Amino acid sequence: MFGYVRPLKGELKVNEYDEYKAVYCTLCKSIAKHYGRMQSFFLSYDLTFYVLLSLNEGFDEKNKCCVKGKCIFNPFKKCNYIFTEEEIYKKAAALTVMMSYGKILDNSLDEKGIKKVIYKFLKTLCKKAYKKASSDYPFIYDALNQMLKAQLEAEKKDMHLDACCEPTANMLKTVCGELARDESFSKPALENLGYFLGRWIYTIDAADDLEEDLKSKNFNPLIKKFGLNLNSTDTLSEEKRKYIEEECNFSLNGNVSMMIKASNLLNNGRYSGIISNIINLGLPEMQREIIFLHVNKKDRKKKHDK
């Protein structure tokens, strides 16, 4: 999974941070329960955001049950688990499994050498869980399948960035829109939020992988957008890098601004503060770390997983 959609922890209230961690841990436990413990390794902050949106739409305080339990990976560690509607977590667990499988499938086609072998092995290990998740939620399977086909077609035709963003944007538009409890009010806002989040995720992932894709000669829409030399093994010049940084940041800011507008139309629920933090502060901070500070994936993981 991508793991880009995170809160800015320092700006969360103490109770908000505790509840965010509890939702994250509960999703982890739900993935293991429904699709196997191995699938919990694909747990991501992105899908935690999806759970928060779902809980915020229909959270019933009377049904809340917060309990302490053992971490499924570390028996010496205690975690808080928030239980409400089991369906909310199961759906997010299925989406985690299906999106992870799609990412593995994509990497098995793009990578070369030993990495290609590893992803093909992972694909075999995850196939059973993927089939079960697809059977449990056919509408997610259909949306994801359409995304993968459209994405492959866009990459084959070497399309521009906007066209390449569309499959991910449309998939998240579908799965987020489905969360609406009130069809006439929340659905358009959730659809718009999902759509522009999809565009943001695809763009930030392309920016994160740009130099690596240049060297490995993998497809990346930013290569075409900025007229970069795919055969070059040199690092980007300072002038070219600065131009790319500013253009990418401008594009990402446009998507964030649309997400802010959509989120302002959502129900003012229990998790509105955390959702607002993620969109208004977490996403821009991720842009800063990737685009301007060039913090690599390993160092980002260390920082955010503390």
Secondary structure in CASP SS format (residue, H / E / C, confidence):
PFRMAT SS
TARGET T0000
AUTHOR 0000-0000-0000
METHOD secondary structure of the structure
MODEL  1
M C 1.00
F C 1.00
G C 1.00
Y C 1.00
V C 1.00
R C 1.00
P C 1.00
L C 1.00
K H 1.00
G H 1.00
E H 1.00
L C 1.00
K C 1.00
V H 1.00
N H 1.00
E H 1.00
Y H 1.00
D H 1.00
E H 1.00
Y H 1.00
K H 1.00
A H 1.00
V H 1.00
Y H 1.00
C H 1.00
T H 1.00
L H 1.00
C H 1.00
K H 1.00
S H 1.00
I H 1.00
A H 1.00
K H 1.00
H H 1.00
Y H 1.00
G C 1.00
R H 1.00
M H 1.00
Q H 1.00
S H 1.00
F H 1.00
F H 1.00
L C 1.00
S C 1.00
Y H 1.00
D H 1.00
L H 1.00
T H 1.00
F H 1.00
Y H 1.00
V H 1.00
L H 1.00
L H 1.00
S H 1.00
L H 1.00
N H 1.00
E H 1.00
G H 1.00
F C 1.00
D C 1.00
E H 1.00
K H 1.00
N H 1.00
K C 1.00
C E 1.00
C E 1.00
V E 1.00
K E 1.00
G E 1.00
K E 1.00
C C 1.00
I C 1.00
F C 1.00
N C 1.00
P C 1.00
F C 1.00
K C 1.00
K E 1.00
C E 1.00
N E 1.00
Y E 1.00
I E 1.00
F E 1.00
T C 1.00
E C 1.00
E H 1.00
E H 1.00
I H 1.00
Y H 1.00
K H 1.00
K H 1.00
A H 1.00
A H 1.00
A H 1.00
L H 1.00
T H 1.00
V H 1.00
M H 1.00
M H 1.00
S H 1.00
Y H 1.00
G H 1.00
K H 1.00
I H 1.00
L H 1.00
D H 1.00
N H 1.00
S H 1.00
L H 1.00
D H 1.00
E C 1.00
K C 1.00
G H 1.00
I H 1.00
K H 1.00
K H 1.00
V H 1.00
I H 1.00
Y H 1.00
K H 1.00
F H 1.00
L H 1.00
K H 1.00
T H 1.00
L H 1.00
C H 1.00
K H 1.00
K H 1.00
A H 1.00
Y H 1.00
K H 1.00
K H 1.00
A H 1.00
S H 1.00
S H 1.00
D H 1.00
Y C 1.00
P H 1.00
F H 1.00
I H 1.00
Y H 1.00
D H 1.00
A H 1.00
L H 1.00
N H 1.00
Q H 1.00
M H 1.00
L H 1.00
K H 1.00
A H 1.00
Q H 1.00
L H 1.00
E H 1.00
A H 1.00
E H 1.00
K H 1.00
K C 1.00
D C 1.00
M C 1.00
H C 1.00
L H 1.00
D H 1.00
A H 1.00
C H 1.00
C H 1.00
E H 1.00
P H 1.00
T H 1.00
A H 1.00
N H 1.00
M H 1.00
L H 1.00
K H 1.00
T H 1.00
V H 1.00
C H 1.00
G H 1.00
E C 1.00
L C 1.00
A C 1.00
R C 1.00
D C 1.00
E C 1.00
S C 1.00
F C 1.00
S H 1.00
K H 1.00
P H 1.00
A H 1.00
L H 1.00
E H 1.00
N H 1.00
L H 1.00
G H 1.00
Y H 1.00
F H 1.00
L H 1.00
G H 1.00
R H 1.00
W H 1.00
I H 1.00
Y H 1.00
T H 1.00
I H 1.00
D H 1.00
A H 1.00
A H 1.00
D H 1.00
D H 1.00
L H 1.00
E H 1.00
E H 1.00
D H 1.00
L H 1.00
K H 1.00
S H 1.00
K C 1.00
N C 1.00
F C 1.00
N C 1.00
P H 1.00
L H 1.00
I H 1.00
K H 1.00
K H 1.00
F C 1.00
G C 1.00
L C 1.00
N C 1.00
L C 1.00
N C 1.00
S C 1.00
T C 1.00
D C 1.00
T C 1.00
L C 1.00
S C 1.00
E H 1.00
E H 1.00
K H 1.00
R H 1.00
K H 1.00
Y H 1.00
I H 1.00
E H 1.00
E H 1.00
E H 1.00
C H 1.00
N H 1.00
F H 1.00
S H 1.00
L H 1.00
N H 1.00
G H 1.00
N H 1.00
V H 1.00
S H 1.00
M H 1.00
M H 1.00
I H 1.00
K H 1.00
A H 1.00
S H 1.00
N C 1.00
L C 1.00
L C 1.00
N C 1.00
N C 1.00
G C 1.00
R C 1.00
Y C 1.00
S H 1.00
G H 1.00
I H 1.00
I H 1.00
S H 1.00
N H 1.00
I H 1.00
I H 1.00
N H 1.00
L H 1.00
G H 1.00
L H 1.00
P H 1.00
E H 1.00
M H 1.00
Q H 1.00
R H 1.00
E H 1.00
I H 1.00
I H 1.00
F H 1.00
L C 1.00
H C 1.00
V C 1.00
N C 1.00
K H 1.00
K H 1.00
D H 1.00
R H 1.00
K H 1.00
K H 1.00
K H 1.00
H H 1.00
D C 1.00
K C 1.00
END
